[in-house]
Amino acid sequence: MNIENEYEIVPSPAPVSSEQARTYEEFIRETNETSKTYEVNGIHYYLRNETDPSPVKKIMNDHGRCNACTSRSGKLFSLIGQDGPAFLSNIRCFHDGSDKGCLFKVREKVLEVNKKPQSLRFYLVKDRCFPKIQEGVVDEEHSKNIFYEHVTIHPDKYTSTENSLRYGQLLDEYIPIIGPRLEKLCETEAVNSVRLISEAVTNGGIDSYQMTRSEHWKSVLEWVIGIQEHVRGETYDRMSKAKRIHLAVFAITTGRSEVDRETVVHLDYKQASNIVDFLTLPSIESVLREMDTRSDPINYRVSQLSRRLEAEKISSDHTISLTWPGEFKDDLDIHVHVPHDLCHPSNGRCSDYEEIYYGNKKIKAHDSSFWQLDFDANVNRGEAEPAENVSVGPGTFKIFVNNFTRRTFQKDIPFSIHIRQKGKEEIVIDRVWPSDRQTGNKMLIGEHTFSIVPSITPEMSVKAANRAKVLDPKWTQFIGNPSSKIPILEELSIPAYVWRKKTGSEDVNASFMDMAVKKKKKTLSSNKKKYLSQHEAEKPDTLTKLLANLGEGVHSVKVDPRNFAPGYVTKITTKEQVTKNPFNLCHYEDKFSVPTKPQKNGNARFNESWFKNGMMYRDVNVNSFIQFGKNWFMVIERTCLPRGDTDFPLCGGFRATNLSSNFHDLRDRWTFCNTKILPTVQDEGTPIIGSFLVSDSVTLSVDGIQTTVKVQ
């Protein structure tokens, strides 16, 4: 049995049984000998082997020189069912259908080219998906309804019209992209983790934490568990190509989905991205808390006025972003086609559209504004969390993705397109770049129309104005005129992890004696050379262990700022202490948005406006690390706040969640200050500006060696 394709290649039929042989007319009109399809949840399908049809077409053409049969053979030869290739599967013997054995030879070639498929694709078997036997009139001038008869495929069953309409488009769109998610969900530890999460959700929580929205997660958990039970312990990496498609069909045809004339959405697939995130959280309590947080429609209780004012700081109303996992080092590029009528006349006209991409980063729009590619990821080397962003305006745009430089082989590359318009819900389109797709073969993602964003002046309601007057004495007594500033490392009230830095003017004598001391310590501890495995075992695997190592000797720590999102810490001064924590953590998740609490990375990355000399190098020095509660912060040298850069609107860190309970009634006015009172920076000292380490691991250059450690 050929495990890869899950059908058996049997020896060719013996060319001796002439009694079984039929004439061409008898063979071609026999429709009861069918080819067995695959079937999952009422979906009947074949697997298409993506391979060259030329060898089969050549032999078929030798049989009667029929153009129709030759053309059909090139389209049908690679379809594979449960019993093997479906094309000419009803050939009985050498002379069947042809005295010269032509059809028998075609069948032999079909078996040969499909023996080891390189790439398999899904092919839905539905009504009228195969051509009829009869095509073309024998005598067109004196037509007597005598038709030419040609080869075709007769499947044993067809997908019903109802199932074709319900799942056809869903299968076409989701089979190419669902693989990476199924791979993660089918891991052995993922199965165990989902079982723990499901038990806790079913019970409404655990002793230490009771959920408020457990019902929100039950459907997607049922879907995930159904997939895990279906595979019966087999991990995705051990599945054949055919089994992966069978699993994808099962997953897509179970769970919740919505289909209309224009769009299809598998709701459980979308929601399962959260389940994947939960699988690596440190405790079941943290999972349940995160579930409640993500399912809460309102995460922060701030007034409509404050939210509107914060939103007005967003400088780009229309953005298209491309993101993909950092484990894939390929240079994916976003391409946006701008219709010529949206471009400025000064641009000239070479075609019906202008293209924004890495080779043409900025164009002038019809209103004299500029639409542009903000940054290009993974050009020369891989980044930890690659992202690209294009800022445009109102209009209709075509979106493409290209793999300019392939660095990943034999694996599909998942990526996402994020379409954002201020005032509307974000649209996320998940796709994959197939392993067999050539670089330069741009993939059309779709067409999107942005509308004009109306400008609305924020107004305070009468009720809110009366409330503000009543609370003004309390504000004056305890808060007064607040200010926000960036604290400096030298005056910080909590410990910072620092180390002796390598410099060009280091004391030669001190350096020489350091080497002597280290050599003596090594000699005393062991006279044997260490194996590679011992050296590897001694390498720090966590940030805490690395910082302990940095405490001895002189070291250099550098990072590539393109791998990190910028951030800073503020300290707010008021008449009395009104906050629970003295420091406010400001992390840029996405460009064009004010910074938020550090939770995850989006499309924001450092640019030159964050550095004092206005230049951003690919290797910059790290000054120190600071732990603010559970959040690690990396202080980067020679940084500053990006004043005047509309990509990064600043805020003072006035968050309602940090106010003490006695002052919750002042939260509206407090959050009003967030974008009105901006932080100041001292001329002297090291400001706490750099990046929050929100990923599970971080890659640093320690003494010139790339080192990746877990952030813990």
N, C-alpha and C positions, 0 to 999 in steps of 0.2 A: 504493500500500500504506500503510495506517495503521500507522506504526511503533510508536506508543504501545501498541496492542493486538495487534499482530502478526496481524491478519487483514484481509482486504480488504472494504470496503463496496462492493458491486456495485450497479448500478442495479436498481430494482425490476423484477420480471418483467413483460414486455409483456402487456397485458390483451387479447390477440387470439386466442391459440391455444385455441379452445374444444374442439378435439379432445383436448387434454391434460387438460382439466378432468375431475374426478371428483366423484361424489356424496359427500355427507358420510360415508356408511357406507364407501364405497370408500377415501376418503382416510384415515379414522380407523383402518381395519383394515390399512393398508399399513405393515408393520413392517420391510421390507427397506431402506427409504430412511432411513439412519441419519445421525447427526451425529458428526463426527470429534472424539474427545477428544484432549487433550494426554496424552503418555505419557513418563514418566521412570522408568527402572529398574523397569518393571512396574507403576508406579502410574499409573492412568488418572484424569484429573480435568478439571474445567472451572474457569474463573475466574468468580467471581460479582461482578458490578458492583453496588456498594452505592448504589442510586438509588431514587427514588420510583416505586412500581409503579402509581400511580393512573391515569396516561394509558393504559397498556396494559389495565388492568382495566376501564376505562370502555368502551373499544371492544369488548372481549371480551363484556362484559355485554349489549351491543346485539345480539350474535349469539345468539339463542335464549333470552336471559335465564336462562342456566343458572348456578346458584350454584357448582356444582362446577368448571365450566370457568373461571369468573371467578376463583375462589379459586386454582386451579392456575396460571393465567396470572400472577398476582401473585407466585407463588413461583418460577416457572420462567423467566420472560421474560429475566432478567438473567444467565443462565448462558452462558458464551462458550467455544467450542471452537476448534479450529484453523481451521475454515471460517467463523468468526463466531458470532453468537448461535445457540444450539442449538434454541430454541423455535420451532416451526413452520418449521424449515429445509427441510422437504420440500414446501412450497407451490410449485406449478408455475406457476400463472398466476392471473389475476384471479378467475376463476369456480371455481377449484379448491376443492372442499369446501363451496362456498356460491354459489348463483346471484347473490346480491347482492354478492359479493366481500368479505364480512365478515372471513374469515380472512386474506385477502390484505392487508386494511387493518391487521389486527392485526400481521401480519408487518412491514409497513412501519413501524409505530410502534415495534416491537421493535428494528429496525435503527436507527431515529432516536435512541432514548433511550440506546442502547449505543454510539453512534458515538464519543463521547469520555468514557470512564469516569473518574469522579473518584477512586474507591477500589476496588481489586480484592481479593478474598478467595479463598482456596483452597476448592474443593468436591470432595471425594473421590467418584468414581463407583464404586459397589460394588453388589453384588446387592441388589435391592429398594429402591434409593434413590429411584426414581421411581414414582409411582402407576400402577396398572394402568389400561388403557383402560376396562374395565367397572367401574362403580360404581353401585349402586342398582338395584332391580328395577322394571321398568316397571309391572307390575300386581301390587302386593303382596298383594292379596286372592286373586287366582287366579294365583299365580306359575307361570309356564311357563318359568323360567330365561331370560327375556328381560330384558337389562340395558340401562341407559343407557350410552352410550359417550362418553368425554370426551377432551380433548386431553392429551397427555403428551409426554415426550422419549424417543427411542430412540437411545442412544449406540452407537457402533460396537463398543466393547469395554468390559468391566468389569474393575476390579481384582480379582484372585483373592482368595478367602477367606483364604488364607494370608498374602498381603501386606497385606490389610486389617487382620488381627489383629496382624501384626508392626509395621506402620507407622502405622496409623490414628491412634491416640492420640498417638504420637510427633509426627506431622505437625501435629495440632491444637495441641499445646502449644509446639512449637518454631518453627513458621513465624512466629508473631507476634513472637518475640524474637531470632531469629538474624540479622536484618538488620544491626544495628550491628557485629557481629563479622565478617560477610562483607565489609562495607564496608572495614574495616581490613585484612583479609587480602588483598583484591584490589587494593590500592594498588600502583602500579608498583614503588616502593622496597621494599614489603613482599615482593613476589615475589622481588626480588633478594636481600633479607636472608634469607628462608627458604631459598633455594638455598645460601647460604653456611653457614647453621646445619646444614642437612641433610648437606652434604658433610662437615663436621667431625664430626657425630654418627656418620655412617656409618663414618668412619675411626677412631672411638673417641677423638677429640681432635685436638689440633694439637701442634706441636713443643714449645710452651711449657707445655702443660697436657693431661694425659691424663685422660679421664673415668672415673668409677667406676660410673656407672649409665646408660650410653648407651642400652641396650635399653628403658629406661623411656619414652623419647621417640620411638622410631621409628614407632609406630603413629599417633600424633597428627600427626607430620610428614608421613607418607604421606597422611593425610586432607587436611591443608592443601594439600599440593602437588597432590593430585587436584582440588581445587576451583580452584586457580590455573590449572592446565592446562585445565580445563573452560571457563573464561571466555576463554581465548586472548587475554589482554592487555587485555580490556575492563574498565575500572574501574567500580565499583559506581554511582558518581554519574552515569555515562553510560548506564546500563541503564534500559530502560522498566520500568514497574511490573510488567508481565507477566513480563519476563525475570528480575526479582528473585525472583518467586515460583518460576519454573522452577529458578533456581539454588538456592533454599532447599530445594526438593524433592530436588534432586540431592544436596545436602550432607547432608540428614537421612537419606537412604536409603543413604548410604555411611558407612563407618567403623563404630566399635563402638557398640552400643546394647544396653540391657537393658530388657526389658518384662515386667512381671508384672501381676497383676490390679488392683493399686492404683496403682503408680507406673511411670513410664517415665523413663529417663535416657539421654541421648546422651553417652557417655563421652568421645568425642573433642571434642565441642563444649565440655564442661566443661574438659578439659585444655588446650584451645586458648587459654583466657584467659591462660595462662602464655606461650604463643607470642607473643601480642599484646604482653605486657610486654617480652619479649626483643627485639622488633623495634627498640626505641629505645635499647638499651644501647650503650655507646661502643665496644666491641670484641668480637670473637668469643671471646676468652678469658674476658671477663667474662660472656658468655652461658653458656659451658660450665660455669663455676664456679657460676653461679646455678642452672643445671639440676641440678647435683649437690646443691646446698644444698636446693632445693625437693623433690627426690625422696628425700632422706635422712629416714627415719622418726624418727630421733633427732638433732636439731640440736645439742643441748647434753648433755654427759655429766655429769649430776648424779645424786645418789642419790635413791632413791624417797622417802626421808625429807624431803630438801630440796624436792623437787617438791611433796610433799603439803603441807608447811608454807606454801609460796608460794601454793598453790591456796587454802588456808584464808583468805588475805587477801582473796579475792574476796567482796564483800559481797552482790552480787545473783546468786542462783543461776539465775534465769530471765529472759532478756531477749529482746525482739523489736526488731530494728533495721531501718531503711530507709535505703538509700544510693543515690545516683545521681551521674553525672558532673557536675562543676562547670560544664562548658560549657553545660549546660541550666539556665537561671535560673528555671524554673518552680517554683512553691511546691507541691511534693508533700507530702502529709500522710499519716501513718499513723493508722489508726483500729483500736482493739482492742475487741471486744465481750466484756464480762465477764458470764457468766450470773448471774442474780440470786441464786442460792443460794450464790455465792462472795462476795457483798457483805455488808457489815455491816448489821444491821437498822436502824441509825440513819440510813442513807442514804435510807430510804423506798422506795417502789416505784411507779414510773411505767410500767414496761414489763418485759419478760422479761429484760432485760439492762441493764447500764450501759456507757457508752462512754467509753474513754480517748482523748482527742484534744486538739487545741490549745484547744478551747473548754471542755474539762473535764479538766484536766491531772492531777488526783489524785482517787482514790476510796479509801474505807476498806474494807479486805477483811474477810472473816468472822472472821479471827483478830486483828483490830484493827491489823494492819500497814497500810501505805499502798502502793498500786500507782500508778505515775505515769508521765507523759510527762516525760522529763528535759529535753529541749530541742526547740524547733521551728525548722526551718531554712528559709531563703529567704523569710521573711515579707515583708520590705520591700524587700530587694535580694538579688541573687545572692551565694552564698558559693562559695569556691574548691572546697571538697569537702563538699557538704551531707550531713548525716546526722541522723537522728532515732532516739531510743531510748526504748523503753517497758520498765519493770521491773515484773514481775508475780510470781506464785507458782504453786504447783501447781494444776492445773485445765485445763479445755478452753476455748480461746479462738478466736474467729473474727477473722481479720486482713483488713483492707481497706486500700486505698490510694486517695486522692483527689488530683486536681490542682485545688487551690483557686484558683490564679492562673496562667493560661497566659501564658507569655512566649516560647514557642517555637512556630513555626507551620510547617506542611507537613513536619514531621519527627516520627517516633516517638521517644519519650523512654524510654531503657532505665533500669531500676532493679532493685535487688536487695533481697530481704528476708532477713535473717540471724536465724535462730532458734538460741539458745544455752541449753543447760542444763549446769550444772557437772557434769563427769564423763561427758558424752556428746559425740559428734562434732557439730560445727556443721552446721546445715542451711542451705543457700543456695538461694533460689528466685529465678530470673531472670525478669523480665517486662518488657513495654514498655507505655507509655501511648500508644495509637495516635493518629496525627495528627488523625483525625476523631472521636475520643471527646470528648464535651462535659465541661467542668469541672462538678464536682458529681455526676457519674455514678460513684459509688464503685465500685471494682473489687474483687470478692471474690478474695483470694489463696488462701485455704484455711482450714482448721481445724487447730489443733495442740493436743495434750495434753501438758502438762508433768507430770512425776511428782515425788514428794517426794524430795529429795536426802538420803540418809542421812548422819548425822554420824558420822565415823570419827575416833577419836583417833589421831594418828600415833604409832607405836611404833618404837623402834630394835631391829633384829634383834640376836641374840647376837653374830653375826659382826661386825656394824658396831660394836657396843659394845666388843668386844675390840680391834678395829682402832683405835678412838678412843683407848683407853688406851695402846696402843703408841706412837701418834703425838703424844701430849700433850706430851712433853718438847720435841719439835721445834717444836710450835706455841708453847709458852711462850718458847722461845729466840728465834724469829724474828718472831713475830707479837704475842704478849702479849695485851693487851686492846685490840683495834683500835677505832678511832672513825671516823666518817664525818661530813664537813661539806661545806657548799656553799662553794666558794671565792668570793672577791669580785673584782670586775674590777680594783680598784686594786692587788691583790697577785698578779695572774695572771702566770705565767711564760712565756706565749706571747702574741704580738701580738694586739691587738684593734683593729678598725676603728671609730674614733670620729670625730666632727665637731663643729664649733661649732653649738650649738643656738640656735634662735630662742626668745627669752623675752620676756615682757611688759615687763621693765625693762631692755631692751637699751640700751646707750650710744648716744644719738642722734647724737653727733658721729662715733663710729666707724662707725655705719651709713651716715651721709651720705658719709663719705670712701670707704667701700667702694664706694658707687655711683659716685662720681667716678672712682675707679681703674678700675672695670670699663668705664665709658663711654669713658675715654681709650684703653684696650686695644682696644675694639671699633672706635674711630675709626681707630686706627693700622693695624689688620689689614685693614679693608675699608670703603670708602665706599658700597658697594652693599648694598641690602637683600637678604636671603636669601630664596630661594623656599621654599615649604612643604616641597618634597621635600628641600631641603638641611637644613632644621631636623629633619625626620624622620630623615634619615640620621645626624645627629649625636646622636640620642637613644641612650643606652646600652641595649644589648640583653642584657647579662649583668650579674650581680650585681657582679663584679669591676670592670667599667667604671663602674657606678653609684657604687661606693665611691670610685673615683678622682675622680669628679666632686664627690662630697660633701666631699672633702678641701679644696676651695676655697670660701671664703665661709661664710655662715651658712645652715643648712638645718633643716627640720623633716621628720622621717620618722615616719609613723604607720601603724598597721595596724588592721584589724577583728579582734579576738581570736576571734570566732566562726568565722573561716576557718582557725584554727590549732589544732593539738594541743599541749597543754602539755608541758613537759619541764624538766629541770634537769641540772646536772653535779655530781658529787661527787668528793671527794678523800679517800682512806682513809689513815689514819695507823697505821703498825705499827712494831714495834721496828726491823726491818730492811726494806730494799726487797724486796718479794716479788712485785710486779706488773710486767707489761711496760710498761704505760702509767700515768702518774700520775693520769689523769682517767677517770671512769666516766660514760658518757653514758646518761641515763635518759629515755626517750621514751615517752609514753603513746600506744600505738596504739589501745587500746580501754579504755573505761570499765570500772570494777570489776576491773581486772587491774593487777598491779604493772607498772611501766614496764620496757621492754625496750630493746635496742639500736635506734637509729633506722634503720628500713628503709622503712616505708610508713605511711600514715595509715589509721586504722580509724574507729570512731565516737566517739572521745574528742575533746572540744573544751573550750576554756577556759570556766570559769564564775566566779561572783563570789568563790568561796573562794580564788582565786589572787591576789586583789588586796587590798592592805593596808587599804583603807577599806571592804571588803566590798561594793563596787559594781563592776560591769563595764560600761564604756562601749563604744560601737561604734567609737570611734577612740581608740587609746592610743598613747603615745609609745614609739618604739624607741630604746633607749640606744646600742646598738652591735651589731656583728657579729663573730663569732669563728669561725675555722676549726679544727676538731679533726680532723686528718687529712683525710679526704675529706668530713667532715660539717660543714655550715655551721650555726651556731647564732645565733639572734637574741635578744639580751637585751632584755626588755621592762621598762620602768620601773614602779616602785611595785608590784612583784609579791612574793609570799611563798609559802611552802609551804602547801598546803591541810590544815592539821592538823584531824583529826577529820572530814574529809569522806570518807565511805565510798565515794563515787564514784571517788576517786583514792587507793587504798592506796599508801603510801610504801614505798620500799626504800632501802637504803644503798649499792647498787651493787656488792655482793660477787658478781661473776660468775666462774665457774670458768675461762672462756676468757681472762681477763686475768691469771691466775696464771702466773708464770714456770715453766718446765719443771721446775726443781728442787723445786717445791712442789706439783706435781700431786697428790701423795698426800694433801694436806690439803684437797682440793677439797670433800669432803663437809661438813666443819666450816665451811669458808669460805662456802659457799652457804647453810648454816644461818643464818649471820649476816645474810643479805640482808634478811630481814623482821624481824629481831630488833634490829639496830643501825641506827637511823634517823638521817638526816642532821640536823645542827644548822646554824643560820644565825646569823651575827654581827649585832649590832644596828647596826653602822656599815658603810658601804660599799655597793657595788652587787652583790647576789648574782647568780650566773650562773643565773638562772631566766628562762625564756622559751619558745622553740619551736625545734625542729630543722626545718630546711627540707628535707623528704624528697621533695617533689614536684619535677617537672622545672622548674617556674617558680614565681615568687612575685609577688603583687600588693601593692604598697606605695603609700601616699599620700606623695609627695615634694613638699614645698612646696605642698600642696593639690591636686596633679595625680596622678591614678591612673596608676601606672607598673607595667608587668609586664615582668619580666626573667627570663632563664634563670638557674637556680642553678648557676653555674659561674664 
